[in-house]
Amino acid sequence: MKAQKPLQWLFWLVLVAFLSWDWQISPQIDLRNEPPAIALGSGKASVGGHCAIAK
């Protein structure tokens, strides 16, 4: 049981380090250029799905 404690600490340390690294190197989010979360009723044409096939 004692061997698990260092592994737990190592896991959390690696996770926090990875998230910090990812936060630093990722470009800032441009909220004005993001697609809408839900495009229902927005007037945008649906593309790519089976419902977009012309009948």
PDB file of N, CA, C and O in Angstrom:
ATOM      1  N   MET A   1       0.809  -1.194   0.000  1.00  0.00           N
ATOM      2  CA  MET A   1       0.000   0.000   0.000  1.00  0.00           C
ATOM      3  C   MET A   1       0.858   1.266   0.000  1.00  0.00           C
ATOM      4  O   MET A   1       0.472   2.278  -0.585  1.00  0.00           O
ATOM      5  N   LYS A   2       2.025   1.211   0.658  1.00  0.00           N
ATOM      6  CA  LYS A   2       2.881   2.390   0.718  1.00  0.00           C
ATOM      7  C   LYS A   2       3.510   2.711  -0.634  1.00  0.00           C
ATOM      8  O   LYS A   2       3.855   3.864  -0.896  1.00  0.00           O
ATOM      9  N   ALA A   3       3.662   1.717  -1.488  1.00  0.00           N
ATOM     10  CA  ALA A   3       4.264   1.955  -2.804  1.00  0.00           C
ATOM     11  C   ALA A   3       3.331   2.754  -3.712  1.00  0.00           C
ATOM     12  O   ALA A   3       3.786   3.344  -4.691  1.00  0.00           O
ATOM     13  N   GLN A   4       2.044   2.780  -3.405  1.00  0.00           N
ATOM     14  CA  GLN A   4       1.093   3.494  -4.250  1.00  0.00           C
ATOM     15  C   GLN A   4       1.145   5.002  -4.030  1.00  0.00           C
ATOM     16  O   GLN A   4       0.870   5.765  -4.956  1.00  0.00           O
ATOM     17  N   LYS A   5       1.489   5.444  -2.835  1.00  0.00           N
ATOM     18  CA  LYS A   5       1.525   6.883  -2.545  1.00  0.00           C
ATOM     19  C   LYS A   5       2.482   7.634  -3.474  1.00  0.00           C
ATOM     20  O   LYS A   5       2.078   8.636  -4.065  1.00  0.00           O
ATOM     21  N   PRO A   6       3.728   7.192  -3.625  1.00  0.00           N
ATOM     22  CA  PRO A   6       4.629   7.907  -4.545  1.00  0.00           C
ATOM     23  C   PRO A   6       4.125   7.878  -5.991  1.00  0.00           C
ATOM     24  O   PRO A   6       4.310   8.844  -6.731  1.00  0.00           O
ATOM     25  N   LEU A   7       3.498   6.787  -6.387  1.00  0.00           N
ATOM     26  CA  LEU A   7       2.965   6.711  -7.744  1.00  0.00           C
ATOM     27  C   LEU A   7       1.795   7.674  -7.929  1.00  0.00           C
ATOM     28  O   LEU A   7       1.636   8.258  -9.000  1.00  0.00           O
ATOM     29  N   GLN A   8       0.992   7.837  -6.908  1.00  0.00           N
ATOM     30  CA  GLN A   8      -0.112   8.790  -6.976  1.00  0.00           C
ATOM     31  C   GLN A   8       0.431  10.216  -7.091  1.00  0.00           C
ATOM     32  O   GLN A   8      -0.054  11.008  -7.899  1.00  0.00           O
ATOM     33  N   TRP A   9       1.427  10.531  -6.289  1.00  0.00           N
ATOM     34  CA  TRP A   9       2.036  11.865  -6.354  1.00  0.00           C
ATOM     35  C   TRP A   9       2.681  12.095  -7.722  1.00  0.00           C
ATOM     36  O   TRP A   9       2.576  13.180  -8.295  1.00  0.00           O
ATOM     37  N   LEU A  10       3.341  11.072  -8.230  1.00  0.00           N
ATOM     38  CA  LEU A  10       3.975  11.188  -9.542  1.00  0.00           C
ATOM     39  C   LEU A  10       2.930  11.426 -10.625  1.00  0.00           C
ATOM     40  O   LEU A  10       3.125  12.264 -11.505  1.00  0.00           O
ATOM     41  N   PHE A  11       1.828  10.696 -10.563  1.00  0.00           N
ATOM     42  CA  PHE A  11       0.749  10.875 -11.533  1.00  0.00           C
ATOM     43  C   PHE A  11       0.244  12.318 -11.527  1.00  0.00           C
ATOM     44  O   PHE A  11       0.154  12.948 -12.580  1.00  0.00           O
ATOM     45  N   TRP A  12      -0.085  12.840 -10.352  1.00  0.00           N
ATOM     46  CA  TRP A  12      -0.626  14.192 -10.261  1.00  0.00           C
ATOM     47  C   TRP A  12       0.407  15.243 -10.666  1.00  0.00           C
ATOM     48  O   TRP A  12       0.063  16.250 -11.285  1.00  0.00           O
ATOM     49  N   LEU A  13       1.651  15.012 -10.322  1.00  0.00           N
ATOM     50  CA  LEU A  13       2.709  15.941 -10.712  1.00  0.00           C
ATOM     51  C   LEU A  13       2.867  15.981 -12.233  1.00  0.00           C
ATOM     52  O   LEU A  13       2.994  17.054 -12.823  1.00  0.00           O
ATOM     53  N   VAL A  14       2.858  14.804 -12.860  1.00  0.00           N
ATOM     54  CA  VAL A  14       2.977  14.739 -14.319  1.00  0.00           C
ATOM     55  C   VAL A  14       1.748  15.363 -14.973  1.00  0.00           C
ATOM     56  O   VAL A  14       1.875  16.072 -15.972  1.00  0.00           O
ATOM     57  N   LEU A  15       0.573  15.111 -14.428  1.00  0.00           N
ATOM     58  CA  LEU A  15      -0.650  15.682 -14.997  1.00  0.00           C
ATOM     59  C   LEU A  15      -0.645  17.208 -14.920  1.00  0.00           C
ATOM     60  O   LEU A  15      -0.965  17.879 -15.902  1.00  0.00           O
ATOM     61  N   VAL A  16      -0.287  17.754 -13.773  1.00  0.00           N
ATOM     62  CA  VAL A  16      -0.231  19.210 -13.607  1.00  0.00           C
ATOM     63  C   VAL A  16       0.846  19.804 -14.513  1.00  0.00           C
ATOM     64  O   VAL A  16       0.642  20.866 -15.100  1.00  0.00           O
ATOM     65  N   ALA A  17       1.978  19.134 -14.631  1.00  0.00           N
ATOM     66  CA  ALA A  17       3.052  19.625 -15.506  1.00  0.00           C
ATOM     67  C   ALA A  17       2.590  19.628 -16.964  1.00  0.00           C
ATOM     68  O   ALA A  17       2.849  20.584 -17.696  1.00  0.00           O
ATOM     69  N   PHE A  18       1.921  18.581 -17.378  1.00  0.00           N
ATOM     70  CA  PHE A  18       1.432  18.513 -18.756  1.00  0.00           C
ATOM     71  C   PHE A  18       0.402  19.603 -19.028  1.00  0.00           C
ATOM     72  O   PHE A  18       0.472  20.276 -20.057  1.00  0.00           O
ATOM     73  N   LEU A  19      -0.550  19.786 -18.123  1.00  0.00           N
ATOM     74  CA  LEU A  19      -1.570  20.817 -18.315  1.00  0.00           C
ATOM     75  C   LEU A  19      -0.953  22.215 -18.338  1.00  0.00           C
ATOM     76  O   LEU A  19      -1.384  23.068 -19.115  1.00  0.00           O
ATOM     77  N   SER A  20       0.046  22.455 -17.498  1.00  0.00           N
ATOM     78  CA  SER A  20       0.729  23.751 -17.491  1.00  0.00           C
ATOM     79  C   SER A  20       1.467  23.981 -18.800  1.00  0.00           C
ATOM     80  O   SER A  20       1.412  25.071 -19.371  1.00  0.00           O
ATOM     81  N   TRP A  21       2.151  22.959 -19.269  1.00  0.00           N
ATOM     82  CA  TRP A  21       2.879  23.044 -20.542  1.00  0.00           C
ATOM     83  C   TRP A  21       1.904  23.303 -21.687  1.00  0.00           C
ATOM     84  O   TRP A  21       2.159  24.160 -22.533  1.00  0.00           O
ATOM     85  N   ASP A  22       0.796  22.574 -21.722  1.00  0.00           N
ATOM     86  CA  ASP A  22      -0.191  22.738 -22.782  1.00  0.00           C
ATOM     87  C   ASP A  22      -0.802  24.132 -22.747  1.00  0.00           C
ATOM     88  O   ASP A  22      -1.031  24.734 -23.796  1.00  0.00           O
ATOM     89  N   TRP A  23      -1.064  24.644 -21.563  1.00  0.00           N
ATOM     90  CA  TRP A  23      -1.638  25.986 -21.406  1.00  0.00           C
ATOM     91  C   TRP A  23      -0.679  27.047 -21.956  1.00  0.00           C
ATOM     92  O   TRP A  23      -1.110  28.025 -22.567  1.00  0.00           O
ATOM     93  N   GLN A  24       0.627  26.844 -21.734  1.00  0.00           N
ATOM     94  CA  GLN A  24       1.621  27.823 -22.159  1.00  0.00           C
ATOM     95  C   GLN A  24       1.839  27.834 -23.672  1.00  0.00           C
ATOM     96  O   GLN A  24       2.028  28.902 -24.255  1.00  0.00           O
ATOM     97  N   ILE A  25       1.816  26.659 -24.321  1.00  0.00           N
ATOM     98  CA  ILE A  25       2.150  26.617 -25.748  1.00  0.00           C
ATOM     99  C   ILE A  25       0.938  26.752 -26.653  1.00  0.00           C
ATOM    100  O   ILE A  25       1.103  26.984 -27.850  1.00  0.00           O
ATOM    101  N   SER A  26      -0.276  26.615 -26.128  1.00  0.00           N
ATOM    102  CA  SER A  26      -1.477  26.707 -26.948  1.00  0.00           C
ATOM    103  C   SER A  26      -1.768  28.156 -27.301  1.00  0.00           C
ATOM    104  O   SER A  26      -1.588  29.055 -26.480  1.00  0.00           O
ATOM    105  N   PRO A  27      -2.223  28.373 -28.540  1.00  0.00           N
ATOM    106  CA  PRO A  27      -2.591  29.745 -28.909  1.00  0.00           C
ATOM    107  C   PRO A  27      -3.847  30.166 -28.152  1.00  0.00           C
ATOM    108  O   PRO A  27      -4.668  29.339 -27.754  1.00  0.00           O
ATOM    109  N   GLN A  28      -3.969  31.467 -27.970  1.00  0.00           N
ATOM    110  CA  GLN A  28      -5.129  31.985 -27.271  1.00  0.00           C
ATOM    111  C   GLN A  28      -6.389  31.743 -28.100  1.00  0.00           C
ATOM    112  O   GLN A  28      -6.342  31.804 -29.329  1.00  0.00           O
ATOM    113  N   ILE A  29      -7.493  31.474 -27.452  1.00  0.00           N
ATOM    114  CA  ILE A  29      -8.749  31.201 -28.140  1.00  0.00           C
ATOM    115  C   ILE A  29      -9.359  32.513 -28.611  1.00  0.00           C
ATOM    116  O   ILE A  29      -9.502  33.464 -27.843  1.00  0.00           O
ATOM    117  N   ASP A  30      -9.716  32.543 -29.889  1.00  0.00           N
ATOM    118  CA  ASP A  30     -10.387  33.709 -30.452  1.00  0.00           C
ATOM    119  C   ASP A  30     -11.887  33.437 -30.415  1.00  0.00           C
ATOM    120  O   ASP A  30     -12.415  32.730 -31.273  1.00  0.00           O
ATOM    121  N   LEU A  31     -12.563  33.991 -29.432  1.00  0.00           N
ATOM    122  CA  LEU A  31     -13.986  33.705 -29.248  1.00  0.00           C
ATOM    123  C   LEU A  31     -14.839  34.208 -30.401  1.00  0.00           C
ATOM    124  O   LEU A  31     -15.923  33.676 -30.640  1.00  0.00           O
ATOM    125  N   ARG A  32     -14.375  35.218 -31.117  1.00  0.00           N
ATOM    126  CA  ARG A  32     -15.159  35.756 -32.232  1.00  0.00           C
ATOM    127  C   ARG A  32     -15.047  34.877 -33.477  1.00  0.00           C
ATOM    128  O   ARG A  32     -15.864  35.001 -34.390  1.00  0.00           O
ATOM    129  N   ASN A  33     -14.059  34.002 -33.528  1.00  0.00           N
ATOM    130  CA  ASN A  33     -13.843  33.154 -34.696  1.00  0.00           C
ATOM    131  C   ASN A  33     -14.276  31.711 -34.444  1.00  0.00           C
ATOM    132  O   ASN A  33     -14.130  30.866 -35.328  1.00  0.00           O
ATOM    133  N   GLU A  34     -14.792  31.418 -33.281  1.00  0.00           N
ATOM    134  CA  GLU A  34     -15.213  30.063 -32.951  1.00  0.00           C
ATOM    135  C   GLU A  34     -16.566  29.755 -33.577  1.00  0.00           C
ATOM    136  O   GLU A  34     -17.418  30.640 -33.668  1.00  0.00           O
ATOM    137  N   PRO A  35     -16.779  28.516 -34.009  1.00  0.00           N
ATOM    138  CA  PRO A  35     -18.103  28.153 -34.521  1.00  0.00           C
ATOM    139  C   PRO A  35     -19.110  28.120 -33.373  1.00  0.00           C
ATOM    140  O   PRO A  35     -18.726  27.912 -32.222  1.00  0.00           O
ATOM    141  N   PRO A  36     -20.386  28.320 -33.672  1.00  0.00           N
ATOM    142  CA  PRO A  36     -21.375  28.284 -32.604  1.00  0.00           C
ATOM    143  C   PRO A  36     -21.475  26.897 -31.986  1.00  0.00           C
ATOM    144  O   PRO A  36     -21.311  25.889 -32.672  1.00  0.00           O
ATOM    145  N   ALA A  37     -21.742  26.855 -30.695  1.00  0.00           N
ATOM    146  CA  ALA A  37     -21.862  25.562 -30.010  1.00  0.00           C
ATOM    147  C   ALA A  37     -23.054  24.790 -30.549  1.00  0.00           C
ATOM    148  O   ALA A  37     -22.971  23.583 -30.779  1.00  0.00           O
ATOM    149  N   ILE A  38     -24.153  25.483 -30.746  1.00  0.00           N
ATOM    150  CA  ILE A  38     -25.357  24.865 -31.314  1.00  0.00           C
ATOM    151  C   ILE A  38     -25.795  25.742 -32.479  1.00  0.00           C
ATOM    152  O   ILE A  38     -26.138  26.909 -32.292  1.00  0.00           O
ATOM    153  N   ALA A  39     -25.782  25.175 -33.679  1.00  0.00           N
ATOM    154  CA  ALA A  39     -26.116  25.950 -34.869  1.00  0.00           C
ATOM    155  C   ALA A  39     -27.583  25.784 -35.247  1.00  0.00           C
ATOM    156  O   ALA A  39     -27.973  26.144 -36.357  1.00  0.00           O
ATOM    157  N   LEU A  40     -28.389  25.256 -34.363  1.00  0.00           N
ATOM    158  CA  LEU A  40     -29.798  25.019 -34.641  1.00  0.00           C
ATOM    159  C   LEU A  40     -30.520  26.340 -34.887  1.00  0.00           C
ATOM    160  O   LEU A  40     -30.564  27.208 -34.016  1.00  0.00           O
ATOM    161  N   GLY A  41     -31.075  26.478 -36.066  1.00  0.00           N
ATOM    162  CA  GLY A  41     -31.833  27.675 -36.397  1.00  0.00           C
ATOM    163  C   GLY A  41     -30.978  28.889 -36.710  1.00  0.00           C
ATOM    164  O   GLY A  41     -31.489  30.009 -36.742  1.00  0.00           O
ATOM    165  N   SER A  42     -29.679  28.689 -36.942  1.00  0.00           N
ATOM    166  CA  SER A  42     -28.804  29.832 -37.194  1.00  0.00           C
ATOM    167  C   SER A  42     -28.785  30.240 -38.657  1.00  0.00           C
ATOM    168  O   SER A  42     -28.231  31.282 -39.009  1.00  0.00           O
ATOM    169  N   GLY A  43     -29.386  29.425 -39.506  1.00  0.00           N
ATOM    170  CA  GLY A  43     -29.395  29.724 -40.931  1.00  0.00           C
ATOM    171  C   GLY A  43     -28.216  29.120 -41.660  1.00  0.00           C
ATOM    172  O   GLY A  43     -28.132  29.233 -42.883  1.00  0.00           O
ATOM    173  N   LYS A  44     -27.306  28.484 -40.950  1.00  0.00           N
ATOM    174  CA  LYS A  44     -26.166  27.852 -41.593  1.00  0.00           C
ATOM    175  C   LYS A  44     -26.608  26.504 -42.174  1.00  0.00           C
ATOM    176  O   LYS A  44     -27.373  25.769 -41.549  1.00  0.00           O
ATOM    177  N   ALA A  45     -26.117  26.193 -43.372  1.00  0.00           N
ATOM    178  CA  ALA A  45     -26.465  24.932 -44.003  1.00  0.00           C
ATOM    179  C   ALA A  45     -25.734  23.783 -43.325  1.00  0.00           C
ATOM    180  O   ALA A  45     -24.566  23.904 -42.952  1.00  0.00           O
ATOM    181  N   SER A  46     -26.428  22.687 -43.174  1.00  0.00           N
ATOM    182  CA  SER A  46     -25.779  21.507 -42.596  1.00  0.00           C
ATOM    183  C   SER A  46     -24.929  20.838 -43.677  1.00  0.00           C
ATOM    184  O   SER A  46     -25.335  20.768 -44.837  1.00  0.00           O
ATOM    185  N   VAL A  47     -23.770  20.357 -43.298  1.00  0.00           N
ATOM    186  CA  VAL A  47     -22.873  19.720 -44.250  1.00  0.00           C
ATOM    187  C   VAL A  47     -22.284  18.456 -43.635  1.00  0.00           C
ATOM    188  O   VAL A  47     -22.089  18.367 -42.423  1.00  0.00           O
ATOM    189  N   GLY A  48     -22.008  17.491 -44.490  1.00  0.00           N
ATOM    190  CA  GLY A  48     -21.227  16.344 -44.077  1.00  0.00           C
ATOM    191  C   GLY A  48     -21.994  15.171 -43.509  1.00  0.00           C
ATOM    192  O   GLY A  48     -21.419  14.088 -43.397  1.00  0.00           O
ATOM    193  N   GLY A  49     -23.226  15.313 -43.151  1.00  0.00           N
ATOM    194  CA  GLY A  49     -23.964  14.199 -42.565  1.00  0.00           C
ATOM    195  C   GLY A  49     -24.915  13.576 -43.581  1.00  0.00           C
ATOM    196  O   GLY A  49     -25.060  14.070 -44.700  1.00  0.00           O
ATOM    197  N   HIS A  50     -25.549  12.506 -43.182  1.00  0.00           N
ATOM    198  CA  HIS A  50     -26.490  11.851 -44.094  1.00  0.00           C
ATOM    199  C   HIS A  50     -27.709  12.746 -44.343  1.00  0.00           C
ATOM    200  O   HIS A  50     -28.380  12.603 -45.365  1.00  0.00           O
ATOM    201  N   CYS A  51     -27.991  13.646 -43.440  1.00  0.00           N
ATOM    202  CA  CYS A  51     -29.149  14.530 -43.610  1.00  0.00           C
ATOM    203  C   CYS A  51     -28.850  15.645 -44.608  1.00  0.00           C
ATOM    204  O   CYS A  51     -29.763  16.365 -45.014  1.00  0.00           O
ATOM    205  N   ALA A  52     -27.583  15.801 -45.011  1.00  0.00           N
ATOM    206  CA  ALA A  52     -27.206  16.862 -45.937  1.00  0.00           C
ATOM    207  C   ALA A  52     -27.247  16.396 -47.389  1.00  0.00           C
ATOM    208  O   ALA A  52     -27.023  17.189 -48.303  1.00  0.00           O
ATOM    209  N   ILE A  53     -27.528  15.126 -47.602  1.00  0.00           N
ATOM    210  CA  ILE A  53     -27.558  14.607 -48.965  1.00  0.00           C
ATOM    211  C   ILE A  53     -28.818  15.106 -49.667  1.00  0.00           C
ATOM    212  O   ILE A  53     -29.918  15.032 -49.120  1.00  0.00           O
ATOM    213  N   ALA A  54     -28.640  15.615 -50.888  1.00  0.00           N
ATOM    214  CA  ALA A  54     -29.789  16.103 -51.652  1.00  0.00           C
ATOM    215  C   ALA A  54     -30.663  14.929 -52.070  1.00  0.00           C
ATOM    216  O   ALA A  54     -30.164  13.873 -52.457  1.00  0.00           O
ATOM    217  N   LYS A  55     -31.955  15.126 -51.988  1.00  0.00           N
ATOM    218  CA  LYS A  55     -32.893  14.044 -52.372  1.00  0.00           C
ATOM    219  C   LYS A  55     -33.477  14.307 -53.731  1.00  0.00           C
ATOM    220  O   LYS A  55     -34.281  13.515 -54.221  1.00  0.00           O
TER     221      LYS A  55
END
